[in-house]
Amino acid sequence: MKIQRKSLTAWLVATTMLATPGFAAGTHPVTGDALADDQTFTYRILDEHSSVDPQVVEDVTGSELVRDLFEGLMNQDAEGNLVPGVATGFAANDAKDVYTFTLRDNARWSDGSAVTAHDFVYAWQRAVDPELASPYSWFMELMSIENASAILAGEMDVSTLGVAALDDHTFEVTLTTALPYFPQMTTHATTFPVPRGVIEAHGRDWTKPGNIVSNGAYVLTEHLPNERSVRERNALYWNDGDTILEKVVALVINDENVALTRYMAGELDRTEIPSGQYPRLSQSNPDETTVFPRLCSYYYNINMTETGNPALQDARVRQALSLTLDRDLITERVTASGQFPAYTFTPEATAGFNVPNVDAMNMTQAERDAKAKELMTEAGYADGFDVELIYNTSEGHKRIAIAAGQMWKQKLGVNVTLANQEWKTFLETRGNQDYQIARAGWCGDYNEASTFLDLVNSASNYNDSAYSNPAVDEMLANAKLMDDASAIYTEVEQIIAQDVPIIPIYHYTGAYMMDTDLANWPIGNVEQNWYSRNLYKRAD
């Protein structure tokens, strides 16, 4: 399919307006807002980002940086709709298994060289190259790109991947099966282009300030690990005339309460609302509290391998732990930021997803607790057992873990030991199944249920529970061949509600303290794919 001419024209007109003389005069050309003299946006992040290499990054924080530094084929607008990026549009054949993207001729790298279709070919081949071992290589396989699976298995060379530069400005992708939502997947960081010559010249150091060459609206000018990163406006970005923010600063602040204090002192323009403080802050600072639905789920992984806790290998025990978690109490008293209690992995906000009717949703909490005790007795653990729960360092994660541990102790006699780990250590521990129960969170990489449910596929790199159910694998494979796979997604959710490889706890909301000077935050985008070039700061 192609982007409709009317939509593309409207988009071009709207963006062209931003380059009018009104902008130079210090007012926003569309809203008329007076612009602040200092266009610096400073915000808090919980942990050091995993990377700013598009084919290496694997966390939300890092992806936020990458979206500013690099630009892929397509972007999203404030409502999550596709809009042009490096590509001005795309077309699909009738079978929807070949997509052709037309690239703009004025896209430039920050060193002045042209961005071409060859850069995308290199980046996508790099993403599936076993030598790189990209943590998101599975995403490229999920995109159904021809030969991706065989390349990842070491059976074919990366040069056989189903991507081609027909010329400098035409990029073609061949799929193994029809995938109607394929263009949506190109907004993901893993698919962004990278500069081959720079990578070959600097190796792993290519992303360091001074070495990095990028094609987004900003360039990386400073990075102090575990402290701060700074990106500044890229004058060679093809649409730089529309950019208003000059500088974006991300500060690593592990303690959410310290972050709130610094926000109140005027050091931050945005920070997360600390767990449990939304009711108070919405009263004291109503114009600065911002809450909206997110395409994200908070859950606990259960290690289902032989290295896990023996008690947790019994589905009845896992069901009991899930049933006794009082999600209403957690979301109302512990997190208290408008989160939605979760009994399924996939959020209701997901496009085209029908929330299945799982048993736990139809019970009172007292009925869930009673059923849990029956299950524990049947499994031979009427007196409970000992278990360790790990989480990455965060006061919010700690509060939820304490609440969960108290519920399991009081209702089931389960003795819970809590352990926190720094982010990168935590990711390694969880990914290696060196845990018993582990905190987890997942935000959709695109707006379709498979972005969540593919994590319970036995082949997924992010199946940290090491859950394996051949029936689920087969259903998820069949779903990719269907125009409407909602019935399959419902069935998969019902199966994992019985098998409990994960315990869904809540579906996220975005809950921010946001300076009223900061404008144009895309609260209507449930994926929260935000771009600093679309933001601006008003004058006081």
C-alpha positions as CSV (number, residue, x, y, z in Angstrom):
1,M,0.0,0.0,0.0
2,K,1.0,3.6,-0.3
3,I,0.6,6.5,2.0
4,Q,-2.4,8.4,0.7
5,R,-1.5,11.5,-1.3
6,K,-3.9,13.6,0.8
7,S,-2.4,12.5,4.1
8,L,1.2,13.0,2.8
9,T,0.3,16.4,1.4
10,A,-1.3,17.5,4.6
11,W,1.8,16.4,6.5
12,L,4.1,18.3,4.2
13,V,2.0,21.4,4.5
14,A,2.0,21.2,8.3
15,T,5.7,20.7,8.6
16,T,6.5,23.4,6.0
17,M,4.5,25.9,8.1
18,L,7.1,25.5,10.9
19,A,9.7,27.1,8.7
20,T,7.7,30.3,8.3
21,P,9.0,33.7,9.6
22,G,6.9,33.3,12.7
23,F,9.3,30.8,14.0
24,A,12.2,33.1,13.6
25,A,10.3,35.8,15.4
26,G,10.1,33.7,18.6
27,T,6.6,32.3,18.4
28,H,5.4,28.9,17.4
29,P,4.0,29.2,13.8
30,V,1.1,26.9,14.4
31,T,0.1,27.4,18.1
32,G,1.2,31.0,18.4
33,D,2.9,30.3,21.7
34,A,5.8,32.5,22.6
35,L,8.9,30.4,22.7
36,A,11.4,30.3,25.5
37,D,14.9,31.7,24.9
38,D,16.4,28.5,26.3
39,Q,15.2,25.5,24.3
40,T,16.7,22.8,26.4
41,F,14.7,19.8,27.5
42,T,16.1,18.0,30.6
43,Y,14.5,14.8,31.9
44,R,15.1,12.0,34.3
45,I,15.8,8.3,33.4
46,L,16.0,5.5,35.9
47,D,19.0,3.6,34.5
48,E,21.9,4.0,32.1
49,H,20.7,3.1,28.6
50,S,21.9,-0.2,27.1
51,S,23.3,1.4,23.9
52,V,22.7,4.1,21.3
53,D,23.6,1.6,18.5
54,P,20.3,0.9,16.7
55,Q,21.1,-2.7,16.2
56,V,22.2,-3.2,19.9
57,V,19.8,-1.1,22.0
58,E,17.3,-3.2,23.9
59,D,15.6,-0.9,26.4
60,V,13.0,1.8,26.3
61,T,15.4,4.5,27.5
62,G,18.0,3.7,24.9
63,S,15.3,3.6,22.2
64,E,14.2,7.2,23.1
65,L,17.8,8.4,22.5
66,V,18.1,6.4,19.3
67,R,14.9,7.9,17.9
68,D,16.5,11.3,18.3
69,L,19.9,10.4,16.9
70,F,18.7,8.2,14.0
71,E,15.7,8.1,11.7
72,G,14.2,5.0,10.1
73,L,12.0,4.5,7.1
74,M,8.8,5.7,8.9
75,N,8.0,7.7,12.0
76,Q,4.9,8.1,14.1
77,D,2.8,11.2,14.8
78,A,1.3,12.3,18.1
79,E,-1.5,9.7,17.8
80,G,0.8,6.9,16.7
81,N,-0.1,7.0,13.0
82,L,2.6,6.4,10.4
83,V,4.2,9.4,8.8
84,P,7.2,9.7,6.5
85,G,10.7,9.4,7.9
86,V,13.7,8.8,5.5
87,A,11.1,7.2,3.3
88,T,8.5,9.5,1.7
89,G,6.2,6.5,1.1
90,F,5.9,2.8,0.4
91,A,4.0,0.4,-1.8
92,A,3.2,-3.3,-1.5
93,N,2.5,-6.0,-4.1
94,D,-0.9,-7.6,-4.2
95,A,0.3,-10.5,-2.0
96,K,1.7,-8.0,0.6
97,D,5.0,-9.9,0.8
98,V,7.1,-7.4,-1.1
99,Y,7.3,-3.8,0.2
100,T,9.1,-1.1,-1.7
101,F,10.1,2.2,0.1
102,T,11.0,5.4,-1.7
103,L,13.7,7.3,0.1
104,R,13.9,11.1,0.1
105,D,16.9,12.5,-1.8
106,N,17.8,15.2,0.9
107,A,18.4,12.8,3.8
108,R,21.9,13.3,5.2
109,W,24.2,11.8,7.8
110,S,25.6,14.3,10.3
111,D,29.0,14.2,8.4
112,G,27.1,15.5,5.2
113,S,27.1,12.3,3.2
114,A,23.8,11.1,1.7
115,V,21.6,8.5,3.4
116,T,20.8,5.8,0.9
117,A,19.0,2.5,0.5
118,H,22.4,0.8,0.9
119,D,22.6,2.1,4.4
120,F,19.4,0.3,5.2
121,V,20.6,-2.9,3.5
122,Y,23.7,-2.9,5.7
123,A,21.8,-2.1,8.9
124,W,19.2,-4.9,8.4
125,Q,21.9,-7.4,7.4
126,R,23.9,-6.4,10.5
127,A,20.8,-6.9,12.7
128,V,20.6,-10.6,11.7
129,D,24.4,-11.2,11.6
130,P,25.2,-13.9,14.3
131,E,28.6,-12.2,14.7
132,L,26.9,-9.1,16.1
133,A,24.4,-11.1,18.2
134,S,21.9,-8.3,18.3
135,P,19.6,-8.7,21.3
136,Y,16.7,-7.8,18.9
137,S,17.7,-10.1,16.1
138,W,14.6,-12.0,16.8
139,F,12.6,-8.9,15.9
140,M,14.0,-9.1,12.3
141,E,12.8,-12.7,12.2
142,L,9.5,-11.6,13.5
143,M,9.2,-9.2,10.6
144,S,9.2,-12.3,8.4
145,I,12.1,-11.1,6.2
146,E,13.1,-13.7,3.7
147,N,16.0,-15.9,4.9
148,A,16.2,-14.1,8.3
149,S,15.6,-17.4,10.2
150,A,18.2,-19.3,8.3
151,I,20.8,-16.6,8.7
152,L,20.3,-16.4,12.4
153,A,20.6,-20.2,12.6
154,G,24.0,-19.9,10.8
155,E,22.7,-21.7,7.7
156,M,22.9,-18.9,5.2
157,D,25.0,-15.8,4.7
158,V,23.8,-12.3,5.7
159,S,24.0,-11.3,2.1
160,T,20.9,-13.5,1.3
161,L,18.6,-11.5,3.6
162,G,15.5,-10.4,1.6
163,V,16.5,-6.8,1.4
164,A,17.8,-4.9,-1.7
165,A,18.8,-1.4,-2.8
166,L,17.2,-1.2,-6.2
167,D,19.0,2.2,-6.5
168,D,20.2,4.8,-4.0
169,H,16.6,5.9,-3.1
170,T,14.6,2.6,-3.5
171,F,14.7,0.0,-0.7
172,E,12.9,-3.3,-1.3
173,V,12.0,-5.9,1.3
174,T,10.9,-9.4,0.5
175,L,8.9,-11.4,3.2
176,T,8.3,-15.1,3.6
177,T,4.6,-14.4,4.2
178,A,2.1,-11.5,4.0
179,L,2.4,-9.1,6.9
180,P,-0.2,-6.3,6.7
181,Y,1.3,-4.4,9.7
182,F,4.9,-4.7,8.4
183,P,5.3,-0.9,7.8
184,Q,4.4,-0.2,11.4
185,M,7.4,-2.4,12.4
186,T,9.8,-0.1,10.6
187,T,9.4,2.6,13.4
188,H,11.5,0.3,15.7
189,A,15.1,1.3,16.4
190,T,16.5,-2.0,15.2
191,T,15.5,-1.2,11.6
192,F,17.2,2.2,11.6
193,P,20.2,2.8,9.2
194,V,23.8,3.0,10.4
195,P,26.9,4.3,8.7
196,R,29.0,1.4,7.6
197,G,32.3,3.3,7.2
198,V,32.1,4.8,10.7
199,I,31.4,1.4,12.3
200,E,34.3,-0.2,10.3
201,A,36.6,2.6,11.3
202,H,35.8,2.7,15.1
203,G,34.4,-0.7,15.9
204,R,32.5,-0.7,19.2
205,D,33.6,2.8,19.9
206,W,31.6,4.2,16.9
207,T,28.8,5.4,19.2
208,K,31.0,7.6,21.4
209,P,30.7,11.4,21.1
210,G,33.2,12.6,18.5
211,N,33.0,9.3,16.6
212,I,29.3,8.9,16.1
213,V,27.7,9.8,12.8
214,S,23.9,9.8,12.8
215,N,21.0,10.8,10.5
216,G,18.4,12.0,13.1
217,A,17.4,15.5,14.3
218,Y,20.1,15.4,17.0
219,V,23.7,14.4,17.4
220,L,25.3,12.9,20.6
221,T,27.6,15.5,22.1
222,E,28.2,14.2,25.6
223,H,27.9,10.9,27.5
224,L,29.0,10.3,31.0
225,P,27.9,6.7,31.8
226,N,25.4,6.4,34.7
227,E,25.3,10.2,34.9
228,R,24.1,12.0,31.8
229,S,23.9,12.1,28.0
230,V,23.4,15.1,25.8
231,R,22.1,15.4,22.3
232,E,22.1,18.6,20.4
233,R,20.4,19.8,17.2
234,N,21.7,18.4,13.9
235,A,21.9,21.2,11.4
236,L,22.2,18.6,8.6
237,Y,19.0,16.8,9.4
238,W,16.8,17.1,6.3
239,N,14.0,18.7,8.3
240,D,16.1,20.8,10.7
241,G,14.1,23.9,9.9
242,D,11.2,22.5,11.8
243,T,13.2,21.6,14.9
244,I,12.7,23.9,17.9
245,L,14.4,22.2,20.9
246,E,18.2,22.9,20.7
247,K,19.4,20.5,23.3
248,V,18.1,17.4,25.1
249,V,19.7,16.2,28.4
250,A,18.9,12.8,30.0
251,L,20.0,12.5,33.6
252,V,20.4,9.1,35.3
253,I,18.7,9.4,38.7
254,N,18.0,6.0,40.3
255,D,15.9,7.3,43.1
256,E,12.4,8.5,42.0
257,N,12.0,10.6,45.1
258,V,15.3,12.3,44.5
259,A,14.2,12.9,40.9
260,L,11.0,14.5,42.2
261,T,12.9,16.8,44.5
262,R,15.1,17.9,41.6
263,Y,12.0,18.4,39.4
264,M,10.4,20.6,42.1
265,A,13.7,22.6,42.3
266,G,13.4,23.3,38.6
267,E,16.3,21.1,37.5
268,L,14.1,18.8,35.4
269,D,11.4,19.4,32.9
270,R,9.9,15.9,33.2
271,T,10.1,13.0,35.7
272,E,8.0,10.0,36.6
273,I,5.5,10.4,39.4
274,P,6.9,8.3,42.3
275,S,4.8,5.2,43.3
276,G,1.8,6.2,45.4
277,Q,2.2,9.9,45.1
278,Y,-0.2,10.7,42.2
279,P,-3.2,11.5,44.5
280,R,-1.1,14.0,46.5
281,L,0.6,15.6,43.5
282,S,-2.6,15.8,41.4
283,Q,-4.0,18.0,44.2
284,S,-0.9,20.1,44.9
285,N,0.3,20.5,41.3
286,P,-2.7,19.7,39.0
287,D,-1.3,21.4,36.0
288,E,1.9,19.4,36.1
289,T,0.6,15.9,36.6
290,T,0.0,14.0,33.4
291,V,-1.4,10.5,33.2
292,F,-2.3,8.5,30.1
293,P,-2.6,4.9,28.9
294,R,0.6,3.1,27.7
295,L,1.1,0.1,25.5
296,C,3.0,-1.6,28.3
297,S,2.6,-4.4,30.8
298,Y,4.3,-4.9,34.2
299,Y,4.7,-8.6,35.2
300,Y,6.7,-11.2,37.0
301,N,8.7,-13.8,35.1
302,I,8.9,-17.3,36.6
303,N,11.9,-19.4,35.8
304,M,10.6,-22.6,34.3
305,T,13.9,-24.3,33.7
306,E,15.7,-26.9,35.8
307,T,17.7,-24.1,37.5
308,G,14.5,-22.6,38.9
309,N,12.7,-23.2,42.2
310,P,11.3,-26.8,42.3
311,A,8.0,-25.6,43.7
312,L,7.5,-23.2,40.7
313,Q,7.7,-26.1,38.3
314,D,4.1,-27.0,39.3
315,A,1.5,-25.0,37.4
316,R,-0.8,-25.1,40.4
317,V,1.7,-23.2,42.5
318,R,2.2,-20.6,39.8
319,Q,-1.5,-20.2,39.5
320,A,-1.8,-19.7,43.3
321,L,0.9,-17.0,43.3
322,S,-0.9,-15.2,40.5
323,L,-4.4,-15.5,42.2
324,T,-3.2,-14.1,45.5
325,L,-1.7,-10.9,44.1
326,D,-4.3,-8.3,44.8
327,R,-3.9,-6.2,41.7
328,D,-6.5,-3.7,42.8
329,L,-4.6,-3.0,46.0
330,I,-1.3,-2.7,44.1
331,T,-2.6,-0.2,41.6
332,E,-4.7,1.8,44.0
333,R,-2.4,1.9,47.1
334,V,1.1,1.1,45.9
335,T,1.6,2.5,42.4
336,A,-1.5,4.8,42.6
337,S,-1.0,6.4,39.2
338,G,-4.1,5.2,37.3
339,Q,-2.6,1.8,36.2
340,F,-5.0,-0.9,35.1
341,P,-5.0,-4.2,36.9
342,A,-3.8,-6.9,34.5
343,Y,-5.0,-10.5,34.2
344,T,-3.7,-10.8,30.6
345,F,-0.3,-10.0,29.2
346,T,-1.7,-7.9,26.2
347,P,-3.1,-4.5,27.3
348,E,-6.7,-3.6,26.3
349,A,-5.2,-0.5,24.6
350,T,-3.7,-2.7,21.9
351,A,-5.2,-2.2,18.5
352,G,-7.7,-4.9,17.4
353,F,-7.2,-6.9,20.7
354,N,-10.3,-8.3,22.4
355,V,-9.6,-8.9,26.1
356,P,-10.3,-12.6,26.8
357,N,-12.5,-13.7,29.7
358,V,-10.0,-15.5,32.0
359,D,-11.2,-17.1,35.2
360,A,-9.5,-14.8,37.6
361,M,-11.2,-11.7,36.2
362,N,-14.6,-13.1,37.3
363,M,-13.7,-13.8,40.9
364,T,-13.6,-11.6,44.0
365,Q,-10.2,-11.3,45.7
366,A,-11.5,-13.5,48.5
367,E,-12.5,-16.2,46.0
368,R,-9.1,-16.0,44.3
369,D,-7.4,-16.4,47.7
370,A,-9.5,-19.4,48.6
371,K,-8.8,-21.1,45.2
372,A,-5.1,-20.4,45.7
373,K,-5.0,-22.2,49.0
374,E,-6.8,-25.2,47.4
375,L,-4.2,-25.3,44.6
376,M,-1.3,-25.1,47.0
377,T,-2.7,-28.0,49.1
378,E,-3.2,-30.1,45.9
379,A,0.4,-29.4,44.9
380,G,1.8,-30.4,48.3
381,Y,2.8,-27.0,49.5
382,A,0.1,-26.2,52.0
383,D,2.7,-24.8,54.4
384,G,4.4,-22.7,51.7
385,F,8.0,-22.7,50.5
386,D,10.9,-20.3,50.2
387,V,11.5,-18.3,47.0
388,E,13.6,-15.4,45.8
389,L,12.2,-12.4,43.9
390,I,14.7,-10.1,42.0
391,Y,14.1,-6.7,40.6
392,N,16.2,-3.9,39.1
393,T,17.0,-1.1,41.4
394,S,14.0,1.2,41.8
395,E,12.0,2.4,44.7
396,G,8.8,1.7,42.7
397,H,9.8,-1.9,41.9
398,K,10.8,-2.4,45.5
399,R,7.5,-1.2,46.8
400,I,5.6,-3.6,44.5
401,A,7.9,-6.5,45.4
402,I,7.4,-5.9,49.1
403,A,3.6,-5.9,48.6
404,A,3.8,-9.1,46.6
405,G,6.0,-10.8,49.2
406,Q,3.6,-9.8,52.0
407,M,0.6,-11.1,50.1
408,W,2.3,-14.4,49.4
409,K,3.5,-14.8,53.0
410,Q,0.2,-13.9,54.6
411,K,-2.1,-15.9,52.3
412,L,0.1,-18.9,51.3
413,G,2.9,-19.1,53.8
414,V,5.5,-18.4,51.1
415,N,8.7,-16.9,52.4
416,V,10.0,-14.3,49.9
417,T,13.6,-13.0,49.8
418,L,13.9,-9.8,47.9
419,A,17.1,-8.9,45.9
420,N,17.7,-5.9,43.8
421,Q,20.3,-5.6,41.0
422,E,21.6,-2.8,38.8
423,W,20.0,-2.7,35.4
424,K,22.7,-4.4,33.2
425,T,23.4,-7.1,35.8
426,F,19.7,-7.7,36.2
427,L,19.2,-8.1,32.5
428,E,22.0,-10.7,32.3
429,T,20.7,-12.6,35.4
430,R,17.2,-12.7,34.1
431,G,18.3,-13.6,30.5
432,N,20.4,-16.4,31.7
433,Q,17.5,-17.9,33.9
434,D,19.7,-17.4,37.0
435,Y,16.7,-16.5,39.1
436,Q,13.4,-17.8,40.5
437,I,11.0,-15.0,40.1
438,A,12.0,-11.7,38.4
439,R,10.3,-8.4,37.8
440,A,9.7,-7.6,34.1
441,G,8.1,-4.9,31.9
442,W,7.4,-4.9,28.2
443,C,6.3,-2.1,25.9
444,G,4.9,-2.9,22.5
445,D,7.3,-2.5,19.6
446,Y,4.3,-2.0,17.4
447,N,0.6,-1.7,18.0
448,E,-0.6,-5.3,17.5
449,A,-1.1,-8.2,20.0
450,S,1.8,-10.3,18.7
451,T,4.3,-7.7,20.0
452,F,3.4,-9.1,23.5
453,L,2.5,-12.7,22.8
454,D,5.5,-13.5,20.8
455,L,7.4,-13.3,24.1
456,V,5.9,-16.6,25.1
457,N,7.1,-18.2,21.9
458,S,9.7,-20.8,22.9
459,A,12.1,-19.3,20.2
460,S,11.9,-15.7,21.5
461,N,15.1,-14.1,22.8
462,Y,13.0,-12.4,25.4
463,N,11.2,-15.5,26.7
464,D,13.0,-15.1,30.0
465,S,10.8,-17.7,31.7
466,A,12.0,-20.2,29.1
467,Y,8.4,-21.2,28.6
468,S,7.8,-23.8,25.9
469,N,4.4,-24.9,24.7
470,P,4.3,-26.3,21.1
471,A,0.6,-25.5,20.8
472,V,1.3,-21.9,21.6
473,D,4.2,-21.8,19.1
474,E,2.0,-23.2,16.4
475,M,-0.9,-20.8,17.1
476,L,1.5,-17.8,17.0
477,A,3.0,-19.0,13.7
478,N,-0.5,-19.4,12.2
479,A,-1.5,-15.9,13.4
480,K,1.0,-14.4,11.1
481,L,-0.8,-15.8,8.1
482,M,-4.2,-14.3,9.0
483,D,-5.7,-10.9,8.4
484,D,-7.6,-11.2,11.7
485,A,-5.8,-13.2,14.3
486,S,-7.8,-11.9,17.3
487,A,-9.3,-15.4,18.0
488,I,-5.9,-16.9,18.2
489,Y,-4.6,-14.2,20.5
490,T,-7.5,-14.8,22.8
491,E,-6.8,-18.5,23.0
492,V,-3.1,-17.9,23.6
493,E,-3.9,-15.6,26.5
494,Q,-6.2,-18.2,28.0
495,I,-3.5,-20.9,27.8
496,I,-0.9,-18.8,29.5
497,A,-3.4,-17.8,32.1
498,Q,-3.5,-21.5,33.0
499,D,0.2,-22.3,32.5
500,V,1.3,-19.0,34.2
501,P,4.9,-18.7,32.9
502,I,4.4,-15.0,33.7
503,I,2.2,-13.2,36.2
504,P,0.7,-10.0,34.7
505,I,0.2,-7.3,37.4
506,Y,-0.8,-4.2,35.7
507,H,-0.9,-2.3,32.4
508,Y,1.0,0.9,32.5
509,T,0.0,4.4,32.3
510,G,2.4,7.2,31.6
511,A,2.5,9.1,34.9
512,Y,4.7,12.2,34.7
513,M,5.4,15.4,36.4
514,M,5.8,17.7,33.4
515,D,6.7,21.4,33.4
516,T,3.9,23.4,31.9
517,D,6.5,25.2,29.7
518,L,7.1,21.9,27.9
519,A,4.6,21.6,25.0
520,N,3.4,19.1,22.5
521,W,4.0,15.8,24.4
522,P,2.2,13.0,22.4
523,I,0.0,11.6,25.1
524,G,-2.3,10.1,22.4
525,N,0.5,7.8,21.2
526,V,0.1,4.7,23.4
527,E,3.5,3.3,22.2
528,Q,5.0,6.6,23.5
529,N,7.3,6.9,20.5
530,W,8.2,10.5,21.1
531,Y,10.6,12.7,19.1
532,S,12.3,15.7,20.7
533,R,12.1,17.5,17.4
534,N,8.3,17.7,17.8
535,L,8.5,19.3,21.3
536,Y,9.2,22.9,22.3
537,K,9.3,25.1,25.4
538,R,7.0,28.0,25.9
539,A,8.2,31.3,27.4
540,D,7.2,31.8,31.0
